[in-house]
Amino acid sequence: MTEPLETLTTTATSSLTTTLTSLLVKSTTLLTGLTTLLACLLYNYQNSLLYFPTIGGLPRRTSDNPKNYRSPAEYGIPFETHWIPCEDGVKIHSWLLLHREGSDNDNDNEKFSKKIPTILFFHGNAGNIGIRLPNAMQMYRHLRPANIWLIDYRGYGDSDDAKVDERGLKLDAEAVLRYIHGPRGTGGSKNHLPHVDRNRIFVFGRSLGGAVAFHMAHYDRVRSPKLNKIPSQSKHDDDRNNKLDSKHDYPRPPLAGMIVENSFLSISTMVDYLLPYVAPFKSLVLRINWDSAKVASQINEIPALFLAGKKDTLVPHEHMLGLFQIMKESRGMSNYNNGGEDRSLDRGGRILKMHVVEDGTHNET
């Protein structure tokens, strides 16, 4: 006996609805599970997802790098190795590339230029300072005359083994500034940096190094009695600053300027871009801040240069534009606009410049 067509249609529709409902439930469960897994991985391994002391099979130590990436000595230029002590006992490794008076090719000349700028170089999140030597040499030759001071973070290169995290890298940046302006807190003497003009210190940071540079500029402004006090970034910083005031808050010249290349607004905004499915849960799992957007609004005195690659596919170009805009507003320059992305603003010596490289990528700007 043949069932009526209406009955068959109803049965088929009911079966299809049940199947679709089952698939929807399973898909939702799978998506929820994957999102939860990603959130758990982010919470437990977020430092490992950001910091890479080794990269692409290259070793951690500079001496084990390929040729021309091991030491400034391979380029035949004068340099010094400095071990910088941090507040928590960790020592970080650095190379200070120097210029001789007259010609750098005169190897018999042991007199070094003393009244030239020094640029502190904070690199990105992967690899040691040896990997940056070709780039540092370009700066050394084309920004002449300026000393270039390459600094490795804790756990990177030849620096001491230590936990690599946001707090640790901030301690590294603070230690560098105190080391330069020793002897307090460094164990150094007044002449431990005879070739460095402490009045002409600039900080440069690329990518993650940009966030480190922002922190150094903030710390410099908090510490310098010559400038008005500005808020610390957290209650933890406030408590720590109160304990350190008598030891480190002493007269010294402020940083002469900062240069930031292809950096980000904050890790939180980077999560929105890189892990959109985790973004709704980031307040529960994210422990890394590097909130440069917040810092940018608080350091309104230091001259700043932004270098941005418009074709950066790792950090969205909008992040650099955002940082520039925040600093404009904090300096009362909101109405200043020269009509293009290559902008240079100056209000009472508070110089702010943005240079955009049209074809620049993250590592080639």
C-alpha positions in Angstrom: 0.0 0.0 0.0 1.5 3.4 -1.0 1.6 6.1 1.6 0.0 9.5 0.6 2.5 12.0 -0.9 1.6 14.4 1.9 2.7 11.9 4.6 6.0 11.2 2.8 6.7 14.9 2.5 6.0 15.5 6.2 8.2 12.5 7.2 11.1 13.7 4.9 10.9 17.3 6.3 10.9 16.0 9.9 13.9 13.8 9.2 15.8 16.7 7.5 15.0 19.0 10.4 16.2 16.4 12.9 19.5 15.9 10.9 20.1 19.7 10.5 19.4 20.2 14.2 21.8 17.5 15.1 24.5 18.9 12.8 24.0 22.4 14.2 24.3 21.1 17.8 27.5 19.1 16.9 29.0 22.1 15.0 28.2 24.4 17.9 29.7 22.0 20.4 32.8 21.6 18.2 33.2 25.3 17.7 32.8 25.9 21.5 35.3 23.2 22.2 37.8 24.6 19.7 37.3 28.1 21.1 37.8 26.8 24.7 40.9 24.9 23.7 42.3 28.1 22.0 41.5 30.1 25.1 43.2 27.5 27.4 46.3 27.5 25.1 46.4 31.2 25.1 46.2 31.4 28.9 48.9 28.8 29.6 51.3 29.4 26.7 50.8 33.1 25.8 54.4 34.0 26.6 55.6 31.1 24.4 53.4 32.5 21.6 55.0 36.0 21.8 58.6 35.5 22.7 61.0 33.5 20.5 64.6 33.6 21.7 65.4 31.2 18.8 63.9 31.3 15.3 63.9 29.1 12.2 66.5 26.7 13.5 68.9 29.4 14.4 70.7 29.0 17.7 70.1 31.2 20.7 73.7 32.3 21.3 75.3 34.9 19.1 78.5 33.0 18.8 76.6 30.1 17.1 74.9 32.4 14.5 75.9 32.1 10.8 78.8 34.2 9.6 78.3 38.0 9.7 75.7 37.6 12.4 78.0 36.6 15.2 79.8 39.8 16.3 80.4 43.5 15.2 84.0 42.4 14.9 83.1 40.8 11.6 82.4 44.2 10.2 85.7 45.7 11.4 84.2 48.5 13.5 85.0 49.5 17.0 82.6 48.2 19.7 82.3 47.4 23.3 80.4 44.6 25.1 78.4 45.7 28.1 76.7 43.5 30.7 73.9 45.4 32.2 72.7 44.4 35.7 68.9 44.4 36.3 67.0 45.1 39.5 66.3 41.4 40.0 69.9 40.2 39.6 69.6 39.2 35.9 72.4 40.5 33.6 71.6 41.3 30.0 74.1 41.4 27.1 74.7 44.3 24.7 77.0 45.6 22.0 77.8 49.3 21.8 79.0 50.2 18.2 81.2 53.3 18.4 82.6 55.9 16.0 86.2 56.9 16.0 87.2 60.5 15.7 88.0 61.2 12.1 87.7 57.9 10.2 86.3 54.6 11.5 88.7 52.8 9.2 91.7 54.1 11.1 92.3 51.1 13.3 95.2 52.8 15.1 93.0 55.6 16.3 91.8 54.9 19.8 90.0 58.2 20.2 86.2 57.9 20.0 83.7 60.6 19.3 82.2 61.7 22.6 79.6 64.3 21.5 77.4 62.3 19.2 74.0 60.7 19.7 73.6 57.1 20.9 70.6 55.1 19.7 69.4 52.3 21.9 68.2 49.4 19.7 65.4 47.2 21.0 64.6 44.4 18.6 61.5 42.4 17.8 60.3 39.2 19.5 62.4 36.6 17.6 66.1 36.0 17.5 69.1 37.6 19.1 71.0 40.9 18.5 73.4 39.2 16.1 70.5 38.7 13.6 70.1 42.5 13.6 73.7 43.3 12.8 73.1 44.0 9.0 70.3 46.4 9.9 72.3 48.0 12.7 75.2 48.5 10.3 72.9 50.3 7.9 72.0 52.6 10.8 75.6 52.9 11.9 76.7 54.0 8.4 73.8 56.1 7.2 72.9 57.8 10.5 76.5 58.9 10.9 77.6 60.0 13.3 75.6 58.1 15.9 76.6 55.2 18.2 74.2 52.2 17.9 73.7 50.2 21.1 72.2 46.7 20.5 70.5 45.2 23.5 69.4 41.6 24.0 66.5 40.8 26.4 66.8 38.4 29.2 66.6 34.8 28.0 67.8 36.0 24.5 71.2 35.7 22.9 74.0 35.8 25.5 71.9 37.4 28.2 71.3 35.4 31.4 68.8 32.6 31.4 65.6 34.0 33.0 61.8 33.9 32.5 60.9 35.9 29.5 57.8 37.9 30.2 56.5 41.5 30.1 57.6 42.3 33.6 61.1 41.0 32.9 61.6 42.9 29.6 60.4 46.1 31.4 63.1 45.5 34.0 65.6 45.2 31.2 64.6 48.5 29.7 64.8 50.3 33.1 68.2 48.7 33.8 69.6 50.1 30.6 68.6 53.6 31.5 70.0 53.4 35.0 73.2 51.9 33.6 73.7 54.8 31.3 73.2 57.3 34.0 75.1 55.3 36.7 76.7 54.9 39.1 73.7 54.5 41.3 72.1 51.1 41.1 74.6 49.9 38.5 77.8 49.3 40.4 79.5 51.4 37.7 81.7 54.5 38.0 81.2 57.9 36.5 83.5 56.9 33.6 82.1 53.5 32.8 80.7 55.0 29.5 83.3 57.6 28.5 82.2 57.5 24.9 78.5 58.1 25.5 76.9 61.6 25.7 74.2 61.1 28.3 72.4 64.2 27.0 71.9 62.7 23.5 70.3 59.3 24.2 67.6 58.1 21.7 65.6 54.9 22.0 64.6 52.9 18.9 62.2 49.9 18.9 60.9 47.7 16.2 57.7 45.6 16.6 57.8 44.3 20.2 60.9 46.5 20.7 58.5 49.5 20.1 56.5 48.5 23.2 59.8 48.2 25.1 60.8 51.7 23.9 57.4 53.1 25.0 58.0 51.7 28.4 61.5 53.1 28.6 60.2 56.5 27.6 57.4 56.3 30.3 59.9 55.1 32.9 62.3 57.9 32.0 59.5 60.5 32.4 58.5 59.1 35.8 62.0 59.0 37.0 63.3 62.4 35.8 62.8 65.1 38.5 63.2 67.7 35.8 59.8 66.9 34.4 56.4 66.8 35.9 55.4 63.4 37.3 53.0 61.4 35.2 50.9 58.4 36.2 52.4 55.0 36.5 50.7 52.2 34.4 49.4 50.2 37.3 49.1 50.1 41.1 52.0 47.6 41.1 54.1 50.2 39.3 53.0 52.9 41.9 54.0 50.7 44.8 57.3 49.7 43.2 58.1 53.3 42.2 57.6 54.5 45.8 60.2 51.9 47.0 62.7 52.9 44.3 62.4 56.7 44.5 65.3 57.2 46.9 67.6 54.9 44.9 66.9 55.9 41.3 65.1 59.2 41.2 68.1 61.6 40.9 69.0 64.4 38.6 69.8 63.3 35.0 69.0 64.4 31.5 65.8 62.9 29.9 65.8 60.8 26.7 66.5 63.0 23.7 63.9 61.2 21.5 62.3 57.9 20.5 61.9 56.1 17.2 59.2 53.4 16.8 58.9 51.1 13.8 55.9 48.9 13.0 54.7 48.4 16.5 51.2 47.8 17.9 48.7 49.5 20.1 48.5 46.7 22.6 48.6 42.9 22.8 44.8 43.0 23.4 44.2 44.7 20.1 46.5 42.2 18.4 44.5 39.3 19.8 41.4 40.9 18.1 43.2 40.8 14.8 45.1 37.5 15.1 42.6 35.4 17.2 39.1 36.8 16.6 37.4 33.7 18.0 39.2 34.1 21.3 38.7 37.9 21.5 35.4 37.7 23.4 37.2 35.8 26.2 40.4 37.7 26.3 39.6 39.6 29.5 39.5 36.2 31.2 42.7 34.7 29.7 45.0 37.4 28.5 47.9 38.2 31.0 50.1 40.2 28.6 49.4 43.9 28.2 52.1 45.9 26.5 49.6 48.7 26.3 51.5 51.2 24.3 48.3 53.1 23.5 47.9 54.0 27.1 51.6 54.9 27.5 51.5 57.1 24.3 48.9 59.3 25.9 51.2 60.0 28.9 54.6 60.8 27.3 53.8 64.1 25.7 57.2 65.8 26.0 59.6 63.4 24.2 60.3 64.0 20.5 59.0 61.0 18.6 59.4 59.6 15.1 57.1 56.8 13.7 58.2 54.6 10.8 55.4 52.6 9.3 55.2 50.1 6.5 51.9 50.5 4.7 52.0 46.8 3.6 52.7 45.4 7.0 50.8 42.1 7.2 51.8 41.2 10.7 50.8 44.3 12.6 48.0 46.2 10.9 49.1 49.6 9.6 46.2 51.2 11.6 48.1 50.4 14.8 50.9 52.8 13.9 48.4 55.4 12.7 46.5 55.0 16.0 49.6 55.5 18.1 50.5 58.6 16.1 47.0 60.0 16.6 47.0 59.3 20.4 50.3 61.2 20.7 48.9 64.1 18.6 45.9 64.4 20.9 48.0 64.2 24.1 50.2 67.1 22.8 47.3 69.3 21.9 48.0 68.8 18.1 44.6 67.3 17.1 44.0 70.2 14.7 47.4 69.9 13.1 47.3 68.2 9.8 49.6 68.7 6.8 47.3 66.7 4.5 49.3 63.5 4.1 50.5 60.4 5.9 54.1 61.7 5.9 53.5 64.2 8.7 55.8 66.4 10.8 54.4 68.3 13.7 56.1 70.7 16.1 54.5 72.5 19.0 56.9 74.2 21.4 59.7 71.7 20.7 57.5 68.6 21.2 58.3 67.2 17.7 56.1 64.4 16.4 56.7 62.9 12.9 55.1 60.0 11.0 56.9 58.6 8.0 55.0 56.0 5.9 56.8 53.7 3.5 54.3 52.8 0.8 55.7 49.4 0.0 57.2 48.8 3.4 56.4 45.4 5.1 56.9 44.5 8.8 60.6 43.7 8.5 61.4 45.8 5.5 60.5 49.3 6.4 
